[in-house]
Amino acid sequence: MKSLRNISILLAALVMVMAIGTAGFHYLEGWCWFDGFYMVVTTLSTVGYSEVHPLSHAGRVFNAGLILTGVSLVFLIIGALTQAIIEIEFNQFFGRRKMEREIARLHDHYIICGAGRVGRAVARQLAQSNASFLVIENNEAKAARIREETGWLVVHGDATLEAQLLAAHIEHAAGLVAASTTDATNTYIVLTARSLNPGLKIIARASEEGAEKHMTTAGADQVISPYGFAGFRIAQAFLRPHVINFLEVALLRSDELGLELEELMIDPSSELIGQSLRDSGIRHNLGITVLAIKRESEEMKYSPSPDALLLANDHLIVMGEPDRLRELEALAGVHK
């Protein structure tokens, strides 16, 4: 902030003036260093005390210059401090108003409860996909720091409270992530969120093995254990290193591979409805591989046959070049 930089410069100038004043009284009047410093302090503070020792003519001229310079600096510092306080108050006020307006516009967004390592990782992935999301963090300093560093929509609050989730427009949300550091808190968040929005997709983070059952009972659609996943990944890195490397690149660093994994739904208005995979040209014309098809009320079909029919609301798990995937999205009727 510019006003804070100005205050730093003025303070440095004031210290320099005090040092020059102390040295001036010492060498011009022959006073000891402390008497010179005391004279500078009483002069600049304008308390009106008498002179420490009688001043010579040269000392009075020097003191007059010290008064004009030092007192001016003091008043400039007071003015700069006042300006900084006003700027901070205005920034906080307008920052809150801006954040409230952004929250009011949220729709089909994701609510991330907890800004720990897992919560921040989820937020980064959503930010890269240009998805709308809101982070709720119960540590005020941490929430302010993350908001300043990332520009994300981060609010300070307790996600276990109904009022906080309602303020985050949970009724219009597409999903919620319970990513607090404790299983008990995540279970309560899931329970509260499910009561407020029965159709909401909820994914919870679990640390202990036994917590998964409780979170599922509370209403979580999916429970993920970072530690369990890490153990699985380490073991597979020994047993199937090339598979793990491929999946890591495909999921996390797709730009290196030149391919992307994508999930898209076939809209009821799509021209693909009723066509087989072979006739749709997804593979031959676009060079896109359909890895799986998920149909409502059915198990996911992996590596579907060329004769598999495409129906409305089918979810396709596909892999291909980004530009080709955008073409397939258009054919499927995906609107972004």
C-alpha positions as CSV (number, residue, x, y, z in Angstrom):
1,M,0.0,0.0,0.0
2,K,1.4,3.4,-1.0
3,S,0.5,5.2,2.2
4,L,2.4,2.6,4.3
5,R,5.5,3.1,2.1
6,N,5.1,6.8,2.6
7,I,5.0,6.3,6.4
8,S,8.2,4.2,6.3
9,I,10.0,6.9,4.4
10,L,8.8,9.7,6.7
11,L,9.8,7.6,9.8
12,A,13.2,7.1,8.4
13,A,13.5,10.9,7.7
14,L,12.4,11.6,11.3
15,V,15.0,9.3,12.8
16,M,17.6,11.0,10.6
17,V,16.5,14.5,11.8
18,M,16.7,13.3,15.4
19,A,20.2,11.9,14.9
20,I,21.3,15.2,13.2
21,G,19.7,17.2,16.0
22,T,21.4,15.2,18.8
23,A,24.7,15.5,17.0
24,G,24.2,19.3,16.4
25,F,23.6,20.1,20.1
26,H,26.5,17.9,21.0
27,Y,29.0,19.6,18.7
28,L,27.6,23.2,18.6
29,E,26.8,23.6,22.3
30,G,29.2,21.0,23.8
31,W,26.3,19.1,25.5
32,C,26.5,15.4,26.4
33,W,24.8,13.1,24.0
34,F,21.8,12.4,26.3
35,D,21.1,16.1,26.8
36,G,21.2,16.6,23.1
37,F,18.8,13.8,22.5
38,Y,16.5,15.0,25.3
39,M,16.4,18.5,23.8
40,V,15.4,17.0,20.4
41,V,12.6,14.9,21.9
42,T,11.1,17.9,23.8
43,T,11.4,20.1,20.8
44,L,9.7,17.7,18.3
45,S,7.0,16.7,20.8
46,T,6.2,20.4,21.3
47,V,5.7,19.9,25.1
48,G,7.0,23.4,25.9
49,Y,9.7,22.5,28.4
50,S,12.5,25.0,28.9
51,E,15.9,24.5,27.2
52,V,18.1,21.9,28.9
53,H,21.0,24.5,28.9
54,P,21.1,28.1,27.6
55,L,21.5,28.2,23.8
56,S,24.0,30.3,22.0
57,H,23.0,32.3,18.9
58,A,24.2,29.5,16.6
59,G,22.3,27.0,18.8
60,R,19.1,28.9,18.5
61,V,19.4,29.1,14.7
62,F,20.0,25.4,14.6
63,N,17.1,24.7,16.9
64,A,14.8,26.8,14.7
65,G,15.6,24.7,11.7
66,L,15.1,21.6,13.8
67,I,11.7,22.8,14.9
68,L,10.5,23.6,11.3
69,T,11.8,20.3,9.9
70,G,11.0,18.0,12.7
71,V,7.6,19.2,13.6
72,S,6.6,19.2,9.9
73,L,7.7,15.6,9.6
74,V,5.7,14.7,12.8
75,F,2.5,16.2,11.3
76,L,3.2,14.5,7.9
77,I,3.5,11.2,9.7
78,I,0.2,11.7,11.6
79,G,-1.5,12.6,8.3
80,A,0.0,9.5,6.6
81,L,-1.2,7.3,9.5
82,T,-4.7,8.7,9.3
83,Q,-4.7,8.2,5.5
84,A,-3.5,4.6,5.9
85,I,-6.2,3.8,8.5
86,I,-8.9,5.3,6.3
87,E,-7.6,3.3,3.3
88,I,-7.6,0.0,5.3
89,E,-11.1,0.6,6.5
90,F,-12.4,1.5,3.0
91,N,-10.6,-1.5,1.5
92,Q,-12.1,-3.8,4.1
93,F,-15.6,-2.4,3.7
94,F,-15.6,-2.4,-0.1
95,G,-13.8,-5.8,-0.1
96,R,-16.6,-7.3,2.0
97,R,-19.3,-5.7,-0.2
98,K,-17.6,-7.1,-3.3
99,M,-17.3,-10.5,-1.8
100,E,-21.0,-10.4,-0.7
101,R,-22.0,-9.5,-4.3
102,E,-19.9,-12.4,-5.7
103,I,-21.4,-14.8,-3.3
104,A,-24.9,-13.6,-4.2
105,R,-24.3,-14.4,-7.8
106,L,-23.1,-18.0,-7.1
107,H,-25.1,-20.8,-8.8
108,D,-24.1,-24.4,-9.6
109,H,-21.0,-23.7,-7.6
110,Y,-18.9,-25.9,-5.2
111,I,-18.5,-25.3,-1.5
112,I,-15.2,-26.3,0.0
113,C,-15.3,-26.6,3.8
114,G,-11.8,-26.2,5.1
115,A,-8.7,-24.6,3.6
116,G,-6.2,-27.2,4.6
117,R,-3.9,-29.1,2.2
118,V,-6.8,-31.2,0.8
119,G,-9.2,-28.2,0.5
120,R,-6.6,-26.0,-1.2
121,A,-5.7,-28.9,-3.6
122,V,-9.4,-29.2,-4.5
123,A,-9.7,-25.4,-5.0
124,R,-6.6,-25.3,-7.3
125,Q,-8.1,-28.0,-9.5
126,L,-11.5,-26.2,-9.7
127,A,-9.8,-22.9,-10.4
128,Q,-7.9,-24.5,-13.3
129,S,-11.2,-25.7,-14.7
130,N,-12.8,-22.2,-14.3
131,A,-15.4,-23.7,-12.0
132,S,-17.2,-21.5,-9.5
133,F,-16.4,-22.3,-5.9
134,L,-16.4,-20.9,-2.4
135,V,-14.0,-21.8,0.4
136,I,-15.2,-21.6,4.0
137,E,-12.4,-21.5,6.6
138,N,-12.8,-21.2,10.3
139,N,-9.4,-19.6,10.9
140,E,-9.8,-15.9,10.1
141,A,-6.1,-15.1,9.5
142,K,-5.7,-18.1,7.3
143,A,-8.8,-17.2,5.3
144,A,-7.5,-13.7,4.8
145,R,-4.1,-14.9,3.7
146,I,-5.3,-17.4,1.2
147,R,-7.8,-14.9,-0.2
148,E,-5.0,-12.3,-0.7
149,E,-2.5,-14.8,-2.2
150,T,-4.9,-16.6,-4.6
151,G,-7.8,-14.2,-5.3
152,W,-10.2,-17.1,-4.5
153,L,-13.6,-16.5,-2.9
154,V,-12.7,-17.4,0.7
155,V,-14.9,-16.5,3.7
156,H,-14.3,-16.9,7.4
157,G,-16.9,-19.0,9.1
158,D,-17.9,-22.3,10.7
159,A,-19.2,-24.7,8.0
160,T,-21.0,-26.8,10.6
161,L,-23.5,-24.0,11.1
162,E,-26.7,-24.0,9.0
163,A,-26.5,-20.2,8.8
164,Q,-23.0,-20.3,7.2
165,L,-24.0,-22.9,4.6
166,L,-27.2,-21.0,3.8
167,A,-25.1,-17.8,3.4
168,A,-22.9,-19.8,0.9
169,H,-26.1,-20.5,-1.1
170,I,-26.0,-24.2,-0.5
171,E,-29.5,-24.5,-2.1
172,H,-28.0,-23.5,-5.4
173,A,-24.7,-25.4,-5.1
174,A,-23.6,-28.3,-7.4
175,G,-21.5,-30.0,-4.8
176,L,-19.8,-29.7,-1.4
177,V,-16.5,-30.9,-0.1
178,A,-16.1,-31.6,3.6
179,A,-12.3,-31.1,3.9
180,S,-11.8,-30.2,7.6
181,T,-8.9,-31.7,9.4
182,T,-11.1,-33.7,11.8
183,D,-13.4,-36.6,11.0
184,A,-16.0,-35.4,13.6
185,T,-16.2,-32.0,12.0
186,N,-16.5,-33.4,8.5
187,T,-19.3,-35.8,9.6
188,Y,-21.2,-32.9,11.2
189,I,-20.7,-30.8,8.0
190,V,-22.1,-33.6,5.9
191,L,-25.1,-34.1,8.2
192,T,-25.9,-30.3,8.1
193,A,-25.4,-30.0,4.4
194,R,-27.5,-33.0,3.6
195,S,-30.4,-31.7,5.7
196,L,-30.3,-28.3,3.8
197,N,-29.9,-29.7,0.3
198,P,-31.0,-33.4,-0.1
199,G,-30.0,-33.5,-3.7
200,L,-26.5,-32.1,-3.3
201,K,-23.4,-34.2,-4.2
202,I,-21.2,-34.3,-1.1
203,I,-17.7,-35.7,-1.0
204,A,-16.0,-35.9,2.4
205,R,-12.4,-36.4,3.6
206,A,-11.7,-39.1,6.2
207,S,-8.6,-39.7,8.2
208,E,-9.6,-42.8,10.2
209,E,-10.7,-46.0,8.5
210,G,-13.9,-46.2,10.7
211,A,-15.0,-42.7,9.8
212,E,-16.1,-43.6,6.3
213,K,-19.1,-45.6,7.5
214,H,-20.3,-42.7,9.7
215,M,-19.9,-40.1,6.9
216,T,-21.8,-42.3,4.5
217,T,-24.5,-42.7,7.0
218,A,-24.6,-39.0,7.6
219,G,-25.2,-38.5,3.8
220,A,-21.9,-38.3,2.0
221,D,-22.0,-39.6,-1.6
222,Q,-18.3,-40.4,-1.5
223,V,-15.7,-40.6,1.2
224,I,-12.0,-40.3,0.3
225,S,-9.1,-41.0,2.6
226,P,-5.9,-39.1,1.5
227,Y,-3.8,-41.6,3.5
228,G,-5.4,-44.6,2.0
229,F,-5.0,-43.3,-1.5
230,A,-1.4,-42.4,-0.8
231,G,-0.7,-45.9,0.4
232,F,-2.4,-47.4,-2.7
233,R,-0.4,-45.1,-5.0
234,I,2.9,-46.0,-3.3
235,A,2.2,-49.7,-3.6
236,Q,1.2,-49.4,-7.3
237,A,4.3,-47.3,-8.0
238,F,6.2,-50.5,-7.1
239,L,3.9,-53.0,-8.8
240,R,2.7,-51.0,-11.9
241,P,5.0,-48.0,-12.3
242,H,4.2,-47.3,-15.9
243,V,0.4,-47.4,-15.3
244,I,0.7,-45.0,-12.4
245,N,3.0,-42.6,-14.4
246,F,0.5,-42.6,-17.3
247,L,-2.5,-41.9,-15.0
248,E,-0.6,-39.1,-13.2
249,V,0.3,-37.4,-16.5
250,A,-3.2,-37.9,-17.9
251,L,-5.0,-36.6,-14.8
252,L,-2.6,-34.0,-13.4
253,R,-0.2,-33.0,-16.2
254,S,-2.3,-33.5,-19.3
255,D,-0.5,-30.7,-21.2
256,E,2.6,-32.8,-21.3
257,L,0.7,-35.7,-22.8
258,G,-1.2,-33.6,-25.4
259,L,-4.3,-35.5,-24.3
260,E,-7.1,-34.9,-21.8
261,L,-9.4,-37.1,-19.8
262,E,-12.9,-35.7,-19.8
263,E,-16.4,-36.6,-18.7
264,L,-19.3,-35.2,-20.6
265,M,-23.1,-35.9,-20.7
266,I,-25.1,-36.4,-23.9
267,D,-27.8,-33.8,-23.9
268,P,-31.3,-34.9,-24.9
269,S,-31.0,-32.5,-27.9
270,S,-27.8,-34.1,-29.2
271,E,-27.6,-35.6,-32.7
272,L,-25.6,-38.5,-31.2
273,I,-28.6,-40.0,-29.5
274,G,-29.6,-43.4,-31.0
275,Q,-26.2,-43.8,-32.8
276,S,-23.8,-46.5,-32.1
277,L,-20.2,-45.7,-31.2
278,R,-19.1,-46.9,-34.6
279,D,-21.6,-44.8,-36.5
280,S,-21.1,-41.7,-34.3
281,G,-17.5,-41.2,-35.7
282,I,-16.2,-40.4,-32.3
283,R,-13.2,-42.7,-32.7
284,H,-12.6,-42.5,-36.5
285,N,-13.5,-38.9,-37.2
286,L,-12.4,-37.2,-34.0
287,G,-9.7,-39.6,-32.8
288,I,-11.3,-39.8,-29.4
289,T,-11.3,-42.9,-27.3
290,V,-14.4,-43.7,-25.3
291,L,-13.1,-45.4,-22.1
292,A,-16.5,-45.9,-20.4
293,I,-20.2,-45.1,-20.5
294,K,-22.2,-44.5,-17.3
295,R,-25.9,-44.8,-17.8
296,E,-28.5,-43.9,-15.2
297,S,-29.4,-46.8,-12.8
298,E,-26.7,-49.0,-14.4
299,E,-23.2,-50.0,-13.7
300,M,-20.5,-48.2,-15.6
301,K,-19.5,-50.0,-18.8
302,Y,-15.8,-50.0,-19.4
303,S,-14.3,-50.3,-22.9
304,P,-17.7,-50.3,-24.5
305,S,-18.1,-52.2,-27.8
306,P,-18.4,-50.3,-31.2
307,D,-22.1,-51.4,-31.3
308,A,-23.0,-49.8,-28.0
309,L,-25.8,-47.2,-28.5
310,L,-25.6,-43.7,-27.2
311,L,-28.7,-42.5,-25.2
312,A,-29.8,-39.2,-23.7
313,N,-28.1,-38.4,-20.4
314,D,-25.3,-40.9,-20.9
315,H,-22.0,-39.9,-19.3
316,L,-19.0,-40.6,-21.5
317,I,-15.5,-40.9,-20.1
318,V,-13.3,-40.0,-23.0
319,M,-9.7,-39.3,-23.8
320,G,-8.4,-37.2,-26.7
321,E,-6.8,-34.0,-27.9
322,P,-8.3,-30.8,-26.3
323,D,-9.6,-29.3,-29.6
324,R,-11.2,-32.6,-30.6
325,L,-12.9,-32.9,-27.2
326,R,-14.4,-29.4,-27.7
327,E,-15.8,-30.6,-31.0
328,L,-17.3,-33.7,-29.2
329,E,-18.8,-31.4,-26.5
330,A,-20.6,-29.5,-29.3
331,L,-21.9,-32.7,-30.8
332,A,-23.1,-33.9,-27.4
333,G,-24.9,-30.6,-26.7
334,V,-22.6,-29.6,-23.8
335,H,-23.1,-25.9,-23.0
336,K,-20.3,-24.2,-21.1
